[in-house]
Amino acid sequence: MTESSQTFLQDLLTNDLICDIIFSTCRAALAAVKAYVVFAFSINRHLSRFFDDVPAFRTLQARTSTLISGSSAVQFFDRSYYPESDLDLYVHMRWRRELGEWFIEHGYRFVANTKQETSFDVAVADPRLFAPEDDYEMDGVASVFTFEKPTLAAPESPLQVQLVIASHTPMEVILYFHSTCVMNVISYEKAYALYPRATFEERRSFICAKDSLPQEIIEKYSTRGWEMMEWLKLPEAQRNKDNRTFRFGLRRVSDSQSWIIALDMAGVVRPSSAFLPPLLQDPVGTASWKLRYNDHSGGSVDFDSFWFPILDQY
């Protein structure tokens, strides 16, 4: 695909009227766009900076229901690159040791924080992991394990991966995020942007944190091009299900309001168990939440977490 073709398709995809007219009537245009999506949104290329064998990591991701989010997911959808960014992985508590050991086996070293033991084997078994969430500022987070790997190109700036260990579920942590522009998630087989029109077209982000957001975070994302809104500025006429930017009411990760990209599955082994057949898709797509209107800030993200014993069979 030539550079001019890429530019044309990128401009085309941001024009709703043209998309509606052409793609509903022209098979060739639809095929061209599908080819562009495969080229532009390559998860293997996106992760190759961190892993020599990306399908092996994604197979591990599938088996452990680990989610990619944070700046890495933003860059994937935005087709941008932040040189200083790390890779944030959101992990179920039960899989923390397996993931950490995998990174150590693949050339990363554990970098303890001031509250952790220097040995990963000791830190990962710390009983404080199961204590009330008072050590971390992020809601729903039990602990964060940091791993680094030097590179020949920039030995003074090692690659960094953070395992964010969820107290309950990874998706709970993501729905607790400070603002909507970072509510994007990549599973082993699909990538989901929960507020795609606001985030990647209108470049607006609603600050939905329960507490006031530090100024450095606001400046960080403002510098990257987002209007950080402390008040959800929507006229009353737009506070309904037809609002395509910030729709109020019940939402689901895999609903029509999300931007969903199916990922290349070549070399990725889907998860299975001795009791149940292989999963055809990551269950994160079924997670739901509500964006409610309120007079204080214009809106709030509400959800509850549930646990079912049968899920431990995976």
Steps between C-alpha positions, in 0.01 A plus 500: 500500500649832388538801730244698296249215534553490875444877528186485286347218702591663831322821394207301366447307822454822699212626284172339613291618206740370238538170688123449516453571129796310356521194725130421469521497119857413397657161571837612365514788747408270787773254395753783482412616849527146638847472346596833656376391844712184483803710407447792739386308807756223525515384861808290428688802369372709792633252759822407319681776688455301822503137385705296255220240478175696504267201433653323802418798720148522358446130568599568861267801493217276378558236767507756782236747369758778532403837354715772344387854578639841592721694259581191294136447404461871423799485266364190327167664411648843435783362285740711703822438692614629839870414534492521880195277547501155657269202459225471762348155546193450720513162665278270704644429844525125440726542196750750645779247560474331159516833317791629707699179451433514126649849480806396698548200267485738202775736609323741733604563860276583792540854635356522850346818637576628850228284656593175324762234561774500237435135414198448276436156657464668840317813380238305306406304814475804728184462714438874467375425148180372658463789746266798449603728214688766693846484341403617150327811379319310223166350602476125457880449496667256742857552381719600205804297394748676272734322260776652288709381208799690356534544126812539286355808332437686826657322801436804721123481428393139557168363387253497787199277557268543796277222628205671668351236729124540540339439836193367320509525119718692252199663336397646835831686518454635147147626570647679804739694272524875545349596164339354191789550257687212665201265511633280222590136539674233294426133565679216325254507209332841482571864579221716645475879526209579732459866401648509149326807358585718798856367535629464146280729292391788724811468723298553818534312827257512791673492840297248696736442795329499839768729643660806343748412228863613552596786273793307352263235361275766348803668343636165376191426293438862405852507354412187303206680343193435716257751646471380860145575614421513871136558411317291241369779281194348338171681432195329643394389151819292471460311828350194336592176327537670161798704618796337322770684695409441865190283507328484836350180633611139479808423291690179420862469388395325177197718420450711187632813672848351536762491226595135470797372300543126445866408537717268292486160677781328307708294745279583801357202687152555641448409868329175601458283807434138591142587592385745235552547124740766370378859533419654163553852637632671809221546758598867546252581221210423735604752768250782545467836675276805506579862429256692717417868482538703819489868588842497667727418206262418219559127522647203687608146410316241710544123516516204738731196504377140534688177543388152393692184609459335156733761350788356706493196271678702232 
